[in-house]
Amino acid sequence: MNAEIHLIHGFMGFGKTTLAKKLEKSLPAVRFTHDEIMLSRHGRTPDNFAKCCEEVTQYIKNEAQKEIAKGNNVILDFGFWDKQTRQEYYSWAKSLTDKVCFHALVCDIEIAKNRTLTRTKNNPDELYIDEDCFNDRLKKFTPLTDDEGYNTSYYKSS
């Protein structure tokens, strides 16, 4: 049996990690949540966010590749905010296994913003995201659409 790679798509506050944790148990699979690893390695507010982010990304890709080689299913809880990133990760994943799918979360942006800001305020074990950061990053988010041609399951988050 070929291992599967599950790519979790959505923006901040959409419920990606909640879904990833459910899939981790039900599949089962090895889950890699980018924010959790960033936090554990670099803290809530990394000095050089882009450099730290890239280091964590490479670590996850290396570890995920090892898990796939062992025959374990893998979940990448990254967000995949734009078409180019989705294409790159899909191609990379397809080079490891023929079983690759996206799980796309759909959520009202105001609900997502409220969740994100509340989480930042109330939970010191989360990356620090303020409203300016949320709004700035939102400009980089493009929802996945059917015309991209991926095997995709959609989930409504409320």
N, C-alpha and C positions, 0 to 999 in steps of 0.2 A: 504494500500500500504506500502510495506517495504521500508525503507530508503536505499539509496545506499552509498557505500564508494568508492571513486575514488582515486587511488594511483598514483601519478605522478612520473614517473621514468625518470631519465636522470642525466647527470653530470653538473657541473658548466657551465653556459653560453649556455646551450642547449635550453633554452626558457621555462623552467618548470613553472615559475611564470606567464609568459605571457599566457601560455595555461591554467593554473589554474584559472586565472582571467576571461578568456573567458568562461570556464566551469561554474564558479561561477554564472555568469549572465544567461547563457543559460539553466542550469538545472532546477531551481536554486539550490544552495548549499551553505553551510557554508565552507569557505576556511581557512585552517590553513597552513600558510607558515612559516616553521621553521626559516629561516633567518630573517624574519621580526620581529618575536617575540624575537629571540636572540638579535637583535639590540636594540629593545625597552627596554628590560630588562637589558642588559649587555653591551651595547655600541659596537663600531666597532671592538675593540680588547680586548675581555674578558681575564682577567688574567688567570683564570683556565677554558680554553675552554671546556675541556671534562666534567667537573662538571656542567658548565652552560648549555651545550648541553643536558645532561641527565635531568636536571631540566626542561628545556623547553619541551623536549620530553614527560616527564610524565604529564606536564601541558596540552599539546595538546591532549594526549591520553584520559585524564580525561574529557576534554571539548568536544572532539569528541564523546565520549561515551554518554555524556549528550544530545548532538544534535541528535544522532541516536535514543536515547530513546524517544525523542520528535517527531520523524518521519521526521527529516530534513536530506537531503542528505549532505554528508561531502566530502571535498576534502583535502587530505593530500599531500601537496607540500613539500616532503622530499628528493626525489632523489632515495632512496632505491638502493644504489650503489652495493650491493653484494647479492648473492643468499640467504645466511642465513638470512639477514635482510628482504629480500622480503618474505621468507617463514614465518618468525616470524610475520610480520605485516599482511600478508594474513591470517594466522591462527587466529590472534587476531581479524581482521576485520570480518572474517566468523563467529566468535563467537557472533558478534553483529547483523549481517544481512546476508542473503544469497546472497545479491546483491553486489558483490565486483568485481572491475575491475581495471586493470592497464592501464595507458596511458603512452606509452613509446616514448620518443623523441630520434631521431637519428640525430647526428650533427657531422660535421668534427671537430676534436679536435683543430686544429689551429684556426678555426673560433671561437670556444667556448673559447679558451684561450684569444684571442684578445678581445672578448666581456667582459670577466671577468676582465681582466686587465684594459680595458678602463672604465668600470663601477666603479671599485675601485678608479681609478684616478679622475674621473669626478663627482662622486656622494658620498658625505659624509654620505648619508643615506643608505649605503650598508655596509655589513661586509667587513673588510679589507682582501683582498686576493692578495698576491703578486705571482710572477711567481714560486718561490720555493714552496710555499704552494700549488699552483695549480698542479705543477708537482708531488709533494709528494702525494697529495690526489688522483691524477689520477691512481696511483699504486693500489689503493683500489677499483677502479671502474670496474665492470664487467657488460657489457650490458645484458639486459634481452633477452632471446631467447625463441622461440616458444616451445622448448622441456621442459621448466619449467612448461608448462601446464596451465597457467593462461589465463583467458579471458582478452585479450590485444588489444588495439587499438594503432597503430603505427603512428607517425607523423614525417615528415622530416623537420628539422629546417635548414634554410640556411641563 
